[in-house]
């Protein structure tokens, strides 16, 4: 797939040369101590004693590791090894290798997708209930799984039977678990621990089986295969004897068909209710089409394929032959995913008068900050089975490459499906959705306006987790709503929607973190609850054309932009030449406010310096000053602010700019200039359909190859009038040459 090699913007928080994954609170002088590693706590539970005798301790100095196992000490030095921290976002192209097979037969394409929850070839992700014959088997499995993903493990704690050395349980965790101790915090050793919570808890059951009774899969850091390969746990593993686990659940292989010729009978009407009742057919799992909708859908798909030969649609058919779900995507959207597939939002709307038909949209953000279509679907029911099929169908069309961040509304079935199909993605809830749901249910409060004011301040302005939780508790106490179940459920899911918990997650401006500025739905104004399927499909293609035309006009407007600079800042001048008009305008607001800040150095630890940037709200009292901690690494020219503007929006905040300017950095470092926002970056919306090796005996491959090359000329020919004239001339010359070959062939035949 054509893609941007620098697709992962959140990686850019820190460049590959160094690791600066340090808590923004670490530099505060008033912070008395750091969190102690909880593996050092001794717990006594009945006849079991928990200890940390098997824990691997990392010295974090050039990746030197010291492991203490039952009194034995092994010291390994990995000279010169550097660690790449990507702020919890995994970068790289993932293809469904052996799990994806395309078979062309009778005008249809079948893609076999393993219905297991993993892109790991040898080991599926751990799940509660897995059992192993021995503790060593369990350890080898988790070690193999971690190595293939790109992280290392250690034994956080274990416990044995009283007065015995017999092991009864253990917790295996990611080696980025915990933080430096107080003693280690003052050292100059490189910080590699991030407080990661990924782990599995093992317990001996029935005296001879080891069972996984707790699992946490999500990491808060990137995967670094090179560092993992050189870790202590993986060096012990014999690569020739990799352990393959067979989970105690059946792994079903499902076939997703990309139909070129739809089965009209299977989506039509006319079945009798008596037959459905006798066979136990569940009408809830059938797409609720009205009379005539099947023909409308058939005509729509045929028309789209005439316009776009690489338009795809997938149908999910039940055992009874009835249509359950359908997904479709055009070739431009598939290609656009290569540039803007880092952050994807899932939106749901309803068609028809009775809201019986659910429209599902995959939405991205383009280089102008506008919504971008990445596929659509009609689904029969919001069940786990439906979402798993839908996400696997979409992933198949995207060459098996998952997004880094997924934003959805609150739905338990969808959450479970995302965890299975996209186990490495950061799943977050739409902040606009959460705030709107709170407002709808809290309008009857006696002091509703005061409640909303405090809520907004807590959600949007609080910078630290502990401050957020204290403020939330105060709101619940003051308004007496702590016992509200719906509010408690939202609070329990706060790590998925509150900005203060998502500072290491890249959003590209997709999740709105500004009060009173909700993001408009993709089909806003074009899809209403009374919109019929026929009305929607009849306007779908023209709607996408409008989106495409707007992007072309925005490209032209950005290319010819002579920005009116508002400051003398060299940063503003620098980005005016690089970014699109819409993104530069947003950044310009940060550059303007940079001069209104005060800066104080509060801590230094070698090349890493912590600054306190003071900001006064222009509309607030003179005494109302907010403090922002900013870390700056002089050695790597890396900067990070506690407000996390870079991860939330994709460009540096005024606080970080102030620190760079104070340190006389003349230009914004390259790692903070994302190609996804650049106006000079060539984006050819032509999807890659596999290898460039063409079978000269296959006319189908002739077409695909020529079509792809021709579209590349068309896309580049749209860049300017000069490009257009050159492309048009090249097409005329090519057509004349092709016709000449045909004329020569005919003359030989006549002879």
C-alpha positions as CSV (number, residue, x, y, z in Angstrom):
1,X,0.0,0.0,0.0
2,X,1.2,3.4,-0.8
3,X,2.0,5.1,2.4
4,X,3.8,7.8,4.3
5,X,6.9,6.3,5.9
6,X,6.4,8.8,8.7
7,X,2.8,7.9,9.3
8,X,3.0,7.6,13.0
9,X,2.9,11.2,14.3
10,X,3.0,10.3,17.9
11,X,6.4,8.8,17.4
12,X,7.7,12.2,16.9
13,X,7.4,13.3,20.4
14,X,10.9,12.0,20.8
15,X,13.3,11.1,18.0
16,X,15.0,7.7,17.7
17,X,18.3,8.9,19.0
18,X,17.4,9.1,22.7
19,X,14.8,8.1,25.2
20,X,13.0,10.8,27.1
21,X,10.0,9.0,28.5
22,X,10.0,10.8,31.9
23,X,7.0,11.9,33.9
24,X,6.5,15.6,33.6
25,X,6.1,15.8,37.3
26,X,9.5,14.3,37.9
27,X,11.3,17.6,37.7
28,X,9.2,19.4,40.3
29,X,11.1,20.4,43.4
30,X,8.0,19.9,45.5
31,X,7.6,16.3,44.5
32,X,9.1,14.5,47.5
33,X,9.4,11.0,46.1
34,X,8.7,8.8,43.2
35,X,6.5,5.8,43.1
36,X,8.2,2.7,44.6
37,X,8.1,-0.5,42.7
38,X,5.3,-2.5,44.2
39,X,7.2,-5.7,43.6
40,X,9.2,-5.1,46.8
41,X,6.1,-5.5,49.0
42,X,5.9,-8.7,51.1
43,X,2.4,-10.1,51.3
44,X,1.2,-13.0,53.4
45,X,-2.1,-14.7,52.4
46,X,-3.0,-17.8,54.4
47,X,-0.2,-20.3,53.7
48,X,1.3,-18.4,50.8
49,X,4.2,-15.9,50.9
50,X,4.7,-13.4,48.1
51,X,8.3,-12.4,47.4
52,X,10.3,-10.8,44.7
53,X,13.3,-13.1,44.6
54,X,12.9,-13.7,40.9
55,X,12.5,-10.2,39.9
56,X,14.8,-8.8,37.2
57,X,16.1,-5.4,38.1
58,X,17.1,-3.0,35.3
59,X,19.8,-0.5,35.9
60,X,18.7,1.6,32.9
61,X,22.2,2.7,32.0
62,X,22.8,1.9,28.3
63,X,20.5,-1.0,28.7
64,X,22.7,-2.8,31.2
65,X,20.6,-5.4,33.0
66,X,21.2,-7.0,36.4
67,X,19.1,-10.0,37.2
68,X,18.9,-11.5,40.7
69,X,17.6,-15.1,40.6
70,X,17.8,-17.1,43.9
71,X,21.1,-15.5,44.8
72,X,22.7,-15.8,41.5
73,X,23.9,-12.6,39.7
74,X,24.4,-12.2,36.0
75,X,25.6,-8.9,34.6
76,X,25.2,-8.2,30.9
77,X,26.4,-5.1,29.1
78,X,25.0,-4.1,25.8
79,X,27.3,-1.3,24.7
80,X,25.9,1.5,22.7
81,X,22.4,0.1,22.6
82,X,19.8,2.8,22.2
83,X,16.2,2.6,23.1
84,X,13.4,4.1,20.8
85,X,10.4,5.3,22.8
86,X,7.3,6.1,20.7
87,X,5.0,7.3,23.4
88,X,3.0,4.1,23.6
89,X,2.3,4.0,19.9
90,X,3.4,1.0,17.8
91,X,4.7,2.0,14.4
92,X,5.1,-0.1,11.3
93,X,3.3,-1.9,8.5
94,X,1.6,-5.1,9.5
95,X,0.4,-7.6,6.8
96,X,-1.8,-10.5,7.4
97,X,0.9,-12.9,5.9
98,X,-0.3,-16.4,6.1
99,X,-3.6,-15.4,7.6
100,X,-4.8,-13.7,4.4
101,X,-5.2,-15.6,1.2
102,X,-6.9,-14.3,-2.0
103,X,-8.5,-16.7,-4.3
104,X,-10.1,-15.4,-7.6
105,X,-12.9,-17.7,-8.7
106,X,-16.0,-17.0,-10.8
107,X,-15.9,-13.3,-10.4
108,X,-15.6,-13.3,-6.7
109,X,-12.7,-12.9,-4.3
110,X,-12.5,-14.9,-1.1
111,X,-10.2,-13.8,1.6
112,X,-9.6,-16.3,4.5
113,X,-9.0,-14.4,7.7
114,X,-8.2,-16.3,10.9
115,X,-10.8,-15.4,13.5
116,X,-8.2,-15.4,16.3
117,X,-7.3,-12.3,18.2
118,X,-3.7,-11.9,17.2
119,X,-1.4,-10.8,14.5
120,X,1.3,-12.8,16.3
121,X,2.2,-15.8,14.2
122,X,3.2,-18.3,16.9
123,X,1.5,-17.2,20.0
124,X,-1.9,-15.6,20.5
125,X,-2.4,-13.0,23.1
126,X,-2.9,-14.4,26.7
127,X,-6.4,-14.6,28.0
128,X,-7.9,-15.5,31.4
129,X,-8.5,-19.2,31.6
130,X,-5.4,-20.4,29.7
131,X,-3.8,-23.4,31.3
132,X,-0.3,-24.9,31.2
133,X,1.3,-28.1,32.5
134,X,4.1,-26.3,34.3
135,X,5.2,-22.9,35.4
136,X,8.1,-23.0,33.0
137,X,5.7,-23.7,30.1
138,X,3.7,-20.6,31.1
139,X,6.8,-18.5,31.4
140,X,8.1,-19.7,28.0
141,X,4.8,-18.9,26.4
142,X,4.6,-15.3,27.7
143,X,8.3,-14.8,26.9
144,X,7.8,-16.0,23.3
145,X,4.6,-13.9,22.9
146,X,6.4,-10.8,24.3
147,X,9.4,-11.3,22.0
148,X,7.3,-11.5,18.9
149,X,5.5,-8.3,19.8
150,X,8.7,-6.5,20.7
151,X,8.8,-6.2,24.5
152,X,10.6,-8.0,27.3
153,X,9.3,-9.5,30.5
154,X,10.3,-10.1,34.1
155,X,8.9,-11.8,37.2
156,X,7.3,-9.0,39.2
157,X,6.5,-11.2,42.1
158,X,5.8,-14.8,43.1
159,X,4.6,-16.7,46.1
160,X,5.3,-20.1,47.6
161,X,3.7,-22.4,50.1
162,X,4.7,-21.6,53.7
163,X,7.8,-23.5,54.9
164,X,8.3,-24.8,51.4
165,X,10.0,-23.8,48.1
166,X,7.0,-25.0,46.1
167,X,5.9,-22.1,43.9
168,X,2.1,-21.5,44.0
169,X,1.7,-18.3,41.9
170,X,3.4,-15.5,40.1
171,X,2.9,-12.3,38.2
172,X,4.8,-11.9,35.0
173,X,5.0,-8.3,33.8
174,X,6.4,-6.1,31.1
175,X,9.9,-4.9,32.0
176,X,8.7,-1.3,31.7
177,X,6.5,-1.9,34.7
178,X,7.0,0.5,37.7
179,X,9.2,3.5,38.0
180,X,12.6,4.3,39.4
181,X,13.1,4.2,43.1
182,X,14.0,7.3,45.0
183,X,17.6,6.3,45.1
184,X,17.7,5.6,41.3
185,X,15.8,8.8,40.4
186,X,18.8,11.0,41.2
187,X,21.1,8.9,39.0
188,X,22.0,9.7,35.4
189,X,21.0,6.3,34.2
190,X,18.6,6.2,31.3
191,X,14.9,5.9,32.3
192,X,13.2,2.9,30.6
193,X,10.4,2.1,33.0
194,X,7.1,3.8,32.2
195,X,4.7,2.4,34.7
196,X,3.4,-0.1,32.2
197,X,0.5,-2.2,33.5
198,X,0.8,-5.1,31.0
199,X,1.0,-8.4,32.9
200,X,-0.4,-11.9,33.5
201,X,-1.1,-13.5,36.9
202,X,-0.6,-17.2,37.2
203,X,-1.9,-19.5,39.9
204,X,-1.3,-23.2,40.5
205,X,-4.6,-25.1,40.4
206,X,-5.4,-28.8,41.1
207,X,-1.8,-29.2,42.2
208,X,-0.6,-29.9,38.7
209,X,-1.9,-27.1,36.4
210,X,-1.0,-23.5,36.0
211,X,-3.8,-21.2,35.1
212,X,-3.9,-17.6,33.9
213,X,-6.5,-15.8,36.1
214,X,-5.8,-12.1,35.2
215,X,-4.5,-10.5,32.0
216,X,-3.7,-6.9,31.1
217,X,-2.7,-6.5,27.4
218,X,-2.4,-2.8,26.9
219,X,1.1,-1.2,27.1
220,X,1.7,2.6,27.6
221,X,4.9,2.6,25.6
222,X,6.2,1.5,22.2
223,X,7.4,-1.9,21.2
224,X,11.2,-2.0,20.5
225,X,12.1,-5.4,19.0
226,X,15.8,-4.7,19.0
227,X,15.9,-3.9,22.7
228,X,13.6,-6.8,23.5
229,X,15.8,-9.2,21.6
230,X,18.8,-8.2,23.8
231,X,16.9,-8.4,27.0
232,X,17.8,-10.9,29.7
233,X,14.6,-12.9,29.4
234,X,14.8,-13.4,25.7
235,X,18.5,-14.2,25.6
236,X,17.8,-17.2,27.7
237,X,15.3,-18.5,25.2
238,X,16.5,-21.0,22.6
239,X,15.3,-19.7,19.2
240,X,15.2,-23.2,17.8
241,X,12.8,-24.4,20.5
242,X,10.1,-21.7,20.5
243,X,7.1,-22.8,22.5
244,X,3.9,-22.8,20.6
245,X,0.8,-22.7,22.7
246,X,-2.5,-24.2,21.7
247,X,-5.3,-22.3,23.4
248,X,-8.1,-24.3,24.8
249,X,-10.6,-22.6,22.5
250,X,-11.3,-23.5,18.9
251,X,-9.8,-21.1,16.4
252,X,-12.4,-20.6,13.7
253,X,-11.4,-19.7,10.2
254,X,-14.0,-17.5,8.5
255,X,-14.2,-16.5,4.8
256,X,-15.0,-13.0,3.9
257,X,-16.2,-12.7,0.3
258,X,-15.6,-9.6,-1.9
259,X,-18.5,-10.1,-4.3
260,X,-18.3,-8.7,-7.8
261,X,-21.8,-10.2,-8.5
262,X,-24.1,-9.8,-5.6
263,X,-26.5,-12.6,-4.6
264,X,-29.9,-10.8,-5.0
265,X,-31.9,-13.7,-3.7
266,X,-30.1,-13.6,-0.4
267,X,-30.9,-10.0,0.3
268,X,-34.4,-9.9,-1.1
269,X,-37.7,-10.4,0.7
270,X,-40.5,-12.9,0.4
271,X,-39.6,-15.5,3.1
272,X,-42.5,-16.6,5.2
273,X,-42.7,-15.9,8.8
274,X,-43.8,-19.5,9.5
275,X,-40.6,-20.8,7.9
276,X,-38.5,-18.5,10.0
277,X,-40.4,-19.6,13.1
278,X,-39.9,-23.3,12.3
279,X,-36.2,-23.0,11.6
280,X,-35.6,-20.7,14.6
281,X,-34.3,-17.9,12.3
282,X,-33.3,-14.8,14.3
283,X,-34.8,-11.8,12.5
284,X,-32.6,-9.5,14.7
285,X,-29.5,-10.8,12.9
286,X,-30.9,-10.0,9.4
287,X,-30.3,-6.6,7.8
288,X,-33.6,-4.8,8.0
289,X,-34.2,-3.8,4.4
290,X,-37.4,-2.4,3.1
291,X,-39.1,-3.4,-0.1
292,X,-36.9,-2.4,-3.0
293,X,-33.8,-1.8,-0.9
294,X,-32.1,-4.9,-2.3
295,X,-32.3,-3.7,-5.9
296,X,-31.2,-0.2,-4.8
297,X,-28.1,-1.6,-3.1
298,X,-27.4,-3.8,-6.2
299,X,-27.6,-0.9,-8.6
300,X,-25.5,1.2,-6.3
301,X,-22.6,-1.3,-6.1
302,X,-22.7,-1.8,-9.9
303,X,-22.7,1.9,-10.5
304,X,-19.8,2.5,-8.1
305,X,-17.7,-0.3,-9.8
306,X,-18.3,1.3,-13.2
307,X,-17.0,4.6,-11.8
308,X,-14.2,3.0,-9.8
309,X,-13.1,-0.5,-10.9
310,X,-11.3,-1.1,-7.6
311,X,-14.4,-0.3,-5.5
312,X,-14.9,-3.2,-3.1
313,X,-17.8,-4.4,-1.1
314,X,-18.1,-7.4,1.3
315,X,-21.2,-9.2,2.3
316,X,-21.7,-11.2,5.5
317,X,-24.2,-14.0,4.8
318,X,-25.8,-16.1,7.5
319,X,-26.3,-19.8,7.3
320,X,-29.8,-19.3,6.0
321,X,-28.5,-17.2,3.1
322,X,-29.8,-13.9,4.4
323,X,-27.7,-10.8,4.4
324,X,-26.5,-9.8,7.9
325,X,-24.0,-7.0,7.2
326,X,-22.4,-5.3,4.2
327,X,-19.2,-3.2,4.0
328,X,-17.9,-1.1,1.1
329,X,-15.0,1.1,0.3
330,X,-13.7,3.0,-2.7
331,X,-10.1,2.9,-4.0
332,X,-9.3,6.5,-3.0
333,X,-10.3,5.8,0.6
334,X,-8.1,2.7,0.7
335,X,-5.1,4.8,-0.6
336,X,-5.8,7.7,1.8
337,X,-5.6,5.2,4.7
338,X,-1.9,4.9,3.9
339,X,-1.4,8.6,4.8
340,X,-4.0,9.1,7.4
341,X,-4.6,5.7,9.0
342,X,-2.9,6.6,12.3
343,X,-6.1,7.8,13.9
344,X,-9.6,6.5,13.0
345,X,-13.0,7.3,14.5
346,X,-16.0,4.9,14.2
347,X,-19.3,6.7,13.8
348,X,-22.8,5.2,13.9
349,X,-26.0,6.8,12.5
350,X,-29.5,5.5,11.7
351,X,-31.5,5.4,8.5
352,X,-35.2,5.1,7.9
353,X,-38.1,6.4,10.0
354,X,-37.8,3.8,12.7
355,X,-34.0,3.9,13.0
356,X,-34.0,0.2,12.0
357,X,-31.0,0.4,9.7
358,X,-27.6,1.2,11.2
359,X,-25.0,3.0,9.1
360,X,-21.4,2.6,10.3
361,X,-18.7,4.9,9.1
362,X,-14.9,4.7,9.4
363,X,-13.6,8.3,9.5
364,X,-10.0,9.7,9.4
365,X,-8.5,13.2,9.4
366,X,-6.7,14.6,6.3
367,X,-3.9,17.1,6.1
368,X,-6.3,20.0,6.3
369,X,-7.9,18.7,9.5
370,X,-11.1,17.7,7.7
371,X,-13.1,14.5,8.0
372,X,-12.1,11.8,5.5
373,X,-14.0,8.6,4.5
374,X,-12.3,5.3,5.2
375,X,-15.2,3.0,4.4
376,X,-18.9,2.5,5.3
377,X,-21.1,-0.4,6.4
378,X,-24.7,-1.3,7.1
379,X,-25.0,-3.6,10.1
380,X,-27.9,-5.8,11.4
381,X,-27.2,-5.6,15.1
382,X,-24.6,-4.1,17.6
383,X,-23.3,-7.5,18.7
384,X,-19.8,-8.8,19.3
385,X,-20.1,-11.1,16.4
386,X,-21.1,-8.3,14.0
387,X,-18.3,-6.0,15.1
388,X,-15.7,-8.7,14.8
389,X,-16.8,-9.4,11.2
390,X,-16.9,-5.7,10.3
391,X,-13.5,-4.9,11.7
392,X,-11.9,-7.9,10.1
393,X,-13.5,-7.0,6.8
394,X,-12.2,-3.5,7.0
395,X,-8.8,-4.6,8.1
396,X,-8.7,-7.0,5.1
397,X,-9.3,-4.1,2.7
398,X,-6.5,-2.2,4.5
399,X,-3.9,-4.9,3.8
400,X,-4.0,-6.0,7.4
401,X,-2.6,-2.8,8.8
402,X,-4.4,-1.6,12.0
403,X,-4.7,2.0,13.1
404,X,-2.8,3.3,16.1
405,X,-5.7,5.1,17.8
406,X,-9.4,4.2,17.6
407,X,-12.1,6.5,18.8
408,X,-15.6,5.3,19.4
409,X,-18.8,5.9,21.4
410,X,-19.3,3.8,24.5
411,X,-20.3,0.2,23.6
412,X,-19.1,-2.9,25.5
413,X,-19.5,-5.2,22.4
414,X,-17.5,-2.8,20.2
415,X,-14.9,-2.5,22.9
416,X,-14.5,-6.3,23.1
417,X,-14.3,-6.6,19.3
418,X,-11.6,-3.9,19.1
419,X,-9.6,-5.7,21.8
420,X,-9.7,-8.8,19.7
421,X,-9.2,-7.5,16.2
422,X,-6.9,-4.5,17.1
423,X,-5.1,-5.7,20.2
424,X,-2.3,-3.1,19.8
425,X,-4.4,0.0,19.1
426,X,-5.2,2.6,21.7
427,X,-9.0,2.5,22.1
428,X,-10.4,5.8,23.3
429,X,-14.0,7.1,23.7
430,X,-15.1,10.2,22.0
431,X,-14.8,13.1,24.5
432,X,-17.6,14.9,22.7
433,X,-19.9,11.9,23.1
434,X,-19.0,11.5,26.8
435,X,-19.6,15.2,27.6
436,X,-22.8,15.3,25.6
437,X,-24.2,12.2,27.4
438,X,-23.4,13.8,30.8
439,X,-25.1,17.0,29.8
440,X,-28.3,15.2,28.7
441,X,-28.6,13.3,31.9
442,X,-27.6,16.1,34.3
443,X,-29.9,18.8,33.0
444,X,-32.4,18.3,35.9
445,X,-29.8,19.1,38.6
446,X,-30.8,22.0,40.8
447,X,-27.5,23.7,40.1
448,X,-27.0,22.5,36.6
449,X,-25.0,25.4,35.3
450,X,-22.6,25.3,38.2
451,X,-22.2,21.6,37.7
452,X,-21.3,22.0,34.0
453,X,-18.8,24.8,34.8
454,X,-17.0,22.6,37.3
455,X,-17.2,19.6,35.1
456,X,-15.7,21.4,32.1
457,X,-12.9,22.8,34.2
458,X,-12.1,19.4,35.6
459,X,-12.1,17.6,32.3
460,X,-10.4,20.2,30.0
461,X,-8.1,22.1,32.3
462,X,-6.7,19.7,34.9
463,X,-3.2,18.6,34.0
464,X,-2.4,15.8,36.5
465,X,-4.2,12.5,37.2
466,X,-4.3,13.0,41.0
467,X,-5.8,16.5,40.6
468,X,-8.5,15.1,38.2
469,X,-9.6,12.4,40.6
470,X,-9.7,14.8,43.6
471,X,-11.7,17.3,41.6
472,X,-14.1,14.7,40.3
473,X,-14.7,13.4,43.9
474,X,-15.5,17.0,45.0
475,X,-18.0,17.4,42.2
476,X,-19.8,14.2,43.1
477,X,-19.9,15.2,46.8
478,X,-21.0,18.7,46.2
479,X,-24.0,17.8,44.0
480,X,-24.8,14.5,45.7
481,X,-24.7,12.4,42.5
482,X,-22.0,9.9,43.5
483,X,-24.5,7.0,43.5
484,X,-25.6,7.6,39.9
485,X,-24.8,4.3,38.2
486,X,-24.3,5.8,34.7
487,X,-21.9,8.4,36.1
488,X,-20.0,5.8,38.0
489,X,-19.7,3.7,34.8
490,X,-18.2,6.7,33.0
491,X,-15.8,7.4,35.9
492,X,-14.6,3.7,35.8
493,X,-13.9,4.2,32.1
494,X,-12.2,7.6,32.6
495,X,-8.9,6.3,31.2
496,X,-10.5,5.9,27.8
497,X,-11.9,9.5,27.5
498,X,-10.4,12.0,30.0
499,X,-7.5,13.9,28.3
500,X,-5.4,13.7,31.4
501,X,-5.0,9.9,31.0
502,X,-4.3,10.0,27.3
503,X,-1.2,12.3,27.0
504,X,0.8,9.6,25.3
505,X,-1.8,8.8,22.7
506,X,-1.8,10.6,19.3
507,X,-5.2,12.0,18.2
508,X,-4.4,14.3,15.2
509,X,-7.1,16.6,16.4
510,X,-9.7,13.9,16.0
511,X,-10.9,13.8,19.6
512,X,-12.0,17.3,20.6
513,X,-10.2,18.5,23.7
514,X,-11.6,22.0,23.7
515,X,-14.8,22.9,25.5
516,X,-17.8,23.9,23.4
517,X,-16.2,22.8,20.1
518,X,-17.6,19.3,19.2
519,X,-16.5,17.5,16.1
520,X,-19.2,17.3,13.4
521,X,-20.2,13.8,12.2
522,X,-18.8,12.8,8.8
523,X,-22.3,12.7,7.2
524,X,-23.5,15.8,9.1
525,X,-26.5,17.3,7.3
526,X,-26.7,14.5,4.7
527,X,-28.0,11.7,7.0
528,X,-31.1,12.2,9.1
529,X,-33.1,9.6,11.0
530,X,-35.8,9.9,8.3
531,X,-33.3,9.4,5.5
532,X,-34.1,6.2,3.5
533,X,-31.4,3.8,2.2
534,X,-32.3,4.8,-1.4
535,X,-31.9,8.5,-0.6
536,X,-28.6,8.0,1.2
537,X,-27.1,5.8,-1.6
538,X,-28.3,8.2,-4.3
539,X,-26.3,11.0,-2.8
540,X,-23.3,9.0,-1.5
541,X,-21.1,9.3,-4.6
542,X,-21.8,13.1,-5.0
543,X,-21.1,13.6,-1.3
544,X,-17.7,12.0,-1.7
545,X,-17.0,14.1,-4.8
546,X,-17.8,17.2,-2.8
547,X,-15.3,16.1,-0.1
548,X,-12.7,15.4,-2.8
549,X,-13.3,18.8,-4.5
550,X,-12.9,20.6,-1.2
551,X,-9.6,18.9,-0.6
552,X,-8.3,19.8,-4.0
553,X,-9.4,23.5,-3.5
554,X,-7.7,23.4,0.0
555,X,-4.6,22.1,-1.6
556,X,-4.5,24.9,-4.2
557,X,-5.2,27.5,-1.5
558,X,-2.4,26.2,0.7
559,X,0.0,25.9,-2.2
560,X,-0.5,29.5,-3.2
561,X,-0.5,30.7,0.4
562,X,1.5,33.8,1.2
563,X,0.8,33.8,4.9
564,X,0.3,37.0,6.8
565,X,2.7,36.6,9.7
566,X,1.6,37.9,13.1
567,X,4.8,37.7,15.0
568,X,8.6,38.0,14.4
569,X,9.0,34.4,15.5
570,X,11.2,32.3,13.2
571,X,9.0,29.3,14.1
572,X,5.9,30.9,12.5
573,X,7.9,31.8,9.4
574,X,9.3,28.2,9.2
575,X,5.9,26.5,9.3
576,X,4.2,29.0,7.0
577,X,6.3,27.5,4.2
578,X,5.6,23.8,5.2
579,X,2.1,23.3,6.6
580,X,-1.3,23.5,4.9
581,X,-3.3,26.7,5.5
582,X,-5.7,25.2,8.0
583,X,-3.1,23.6,10.2
584,X,-0.7,26.6,10.0
585,X,-3.6,28.9,11.2
586,X,-4.0,26.7,14.3
587,X,-0.3,26.7,15.0
588,X,-0.1,30.4,14.4
589,X,-2.3,30.9,17.5
590,X,0.3,29.2,19.6
591,X,3.1,31.3,18.1
592,X,1.2,34.5,18.9
593,X,0.7,33.5,22.6
594,X,4.3,32.4,23.0
595,X,5.5,36.0,23.8
596,X,3.0,36.3,26.7
597,X,4.6,33.6,28.9
598,X,7.0,33.7,31.7
599,X,9.7,31.0,32.1
600,X,11.7,29.7,35.1
601,X,14.2,26.8,35.3
602,X,13.3,24.6,38.3
603,X,15.4,21.4,37.9
604,X,18.3,20.0,35.9
605,X,19.5,16.4,35.6
606,X,22.4,16.3,33.2
607,X,21.2,17.4,29.8
608,X,17.5,17.2,30.8
609,X,16.2,20.4,32.2
610,X,12.7,21.1,33.6
611,X,11.1,24.5,33.1
612,X,8.0,26.1,34.7
613,X,6.1,28.1,32.1
614,X,3.7,30.6,33.6
615,X,0.6,31.5,31.7
616,X,-2.1,34.1,32.6
617,X,-5.5,33.9,31.0
618,X,-6.3,37.2,29.3
619,X,-9.9,37.1,30.6
620,X,-9.0,36.0,34.1
621,X,-7.8,37.9,37.2
622,X,-4.2,38.9,37.4
623,X,-3.7,36.4,40.2
624,X,-5.1,33.5,38.1
625,X,-1.9,32.0,36.7
626,X,-1.4,28.5,35.4
627,X,1.9,26.6,35.5
628,X,3.0,24.2,32.8
629,X,6.0,21.9,33.3
630,X,8.1,21.4,30.2
631,X,11.0,18.9,29.9
632,X,13.8,19.8,27.5
633,X,16.7,17.5,26.5
634,X,19.5,19.6,25.2
635,X,21.4,16.6,23.8
636,X,18.6,15.5,21.5
637,X,16.7,18.9,21.2
638,X,13.6,17.1,22.5
639,X,10.9,18.9,24.3
640,X,7.7,17.8,26.0
641,X,5.0,19.8,27.7
642,X,2.6,18.5,30.4
643,X,-0.3,19.9,28.2
644,X,0.6,17.3,25.6
645,X,-0.5,19.5,22.7
646,X,1.7,17.7,20.3
647,X,0.0,14.3,20.8
648,X,-3.5,15.8,21.0
649,X,-3.2,18.1,17.9
650,X,0.0,17.2,16.1
651,X,2.0,20.4,16.5
652,X,4.0,22.0,19.4
653,X,2.3,24.2,22.0
654,X,3.3,27.7,23.0
655,X,4.9,26.4,26.2
656,X,7.3,24.1,24.3
657,X,8.0,26.9,21.7
658,X,8.9,29.2,24.6
659,X,11.4,26.7,26.0
660,X,13.0,26.2,22.5
661,X,13.3,29.9,22.0
662,X,14.8,30.3,25.5
663,X,17.5,27.8,24.5
664,X,18.1,29.6,21.2
665,X,16.9,26.8,19.0
666,X,16.4,28.6,15.7
667,X,14.0,26.1,14.0
668,X,11.5,23.6,15.2
669,X,13.2,20.2,15.3
670,X,12.3,18.0,12.3
671,X,10.7,15.3,14.6
672,X,7.9,17.8,15.4
673,X,7.1,18.6,11.8
674,X,4.7,15.9,10.7
675,X,4.4,15.0,7.1
676,X,0.7,14.4,7.5
677,X,0.2,18.2,7.8
678,X,2.7,19.2,5.0
679,X,1.4,20.9,1.8
680,X,4.5,19.9,-0.2
681,X,4.1,16.2,0.5
682,X,2.9,14.3,-2.6
683,X,-0.1,12.2,-1.9
684,X,-1.2,9.9,-4.7
685,X,-4.5,8.3,-3.8
686,X,-3.7,5.1,-5.7
687,X,-3.9,2.0,-3.6
688,X,-1.3,-0.7,-4.0
689,X,-2.8,-4.1,-4.9
690,X,0.1,-6.3,-4.3
691,X,3.4,-6.9,-6.2
692,X,4.5,-5.0,-9.3
693,X,5.3,-8.4,-10.9
694,X,2.7,-8.8,-13.6
695,X,1.6,-12.1,-15.1
696,X,1.9,-11.3,-18.9
697,X,-0.7,-14.0,-19.6
698,X,-3.3,-12.6,-17.3
699,X,-5.5,-9.7,-18.7
700,X,-6.9,-9.0,-15.3
701,X,-3.4,-8.1,-14.0
702,X,-2.8,-6.0,-17.2
703,X,-5.8,-3.9,-16.3
704,X,-4.8,-3.5,-12.6
705,X,-1.3,-2.5,-13.4
706,X,-2.1,-0.1,-16.2
707,X,-4.9,1.5,-14.2
708,X,-2.7,2.1,-11.2
709,X,0.0,3.7,-13.3
710,X,-2.5,5.9,-15.2
711,X,-4.1,7.1,-12.0
712,X,-0.6,8.1,-10.7
713,X,-0.2,10.3,-13.8
714,X,-3.7,11.8,-13.3
715,X,-3.0,12.6,-9.6
716,X,0.3,14.3,-10.4
717,X,-1.2,16.0,-13.4
718,X,-3.7,17.8,-11.0
719,X,-0.9,19.6,-9.1
720,X,-0.8,22.6,-11.5
721,X,-1.7,23.8,-15.0
722,X,1.8,23.0,-16.2
723,X,1.5,19.5,-14.7
724,X,-1.8,19.0,-16.4
725,X,-0.5,20.0,-19.8
726,X,2.5,17.6,-19.5
727,X,0.2,14.8,-18.4
728,X,-2.3,15.4,-21.2
729,X,0.5,15.5,-23.8
730,X,2.0,12.3,-22.4
731,X,-1.4,10.6,-22.6
732,X,-1.9,11.6,-26.3
733,X,1.6,10.4,-27.2
734,X,1.1,7.1,-25.4
735,X,-2.3,6.5,-27.1
736,X,-0.7,7.2,-30.5
737,X,2.1,4.7,-29.8
738,X,-0.4,2.0,-28.6
739,X,-2.5,2.5,-31.8
740,X,0.7,2.2,-33.9
741,X,1.4,-1.2,-32.4
742,X,-2.2,-2.2,-33.3
743,X,-1.8,-0.9,-36.9
744,X,1.4,-2.9,-37.3
745,X,-0.2,-6.1,-36.0
746,X,-3.1,-5.6,-38.5
747,X,-0.8,-5.0,-41.4
748,X,1.1,-8.2,-40.7
749,X,-2.2,-10.2,-40.6
750,X,-3.2,-8.7,-43.9
751,X,0.0,-9.8,-45.5
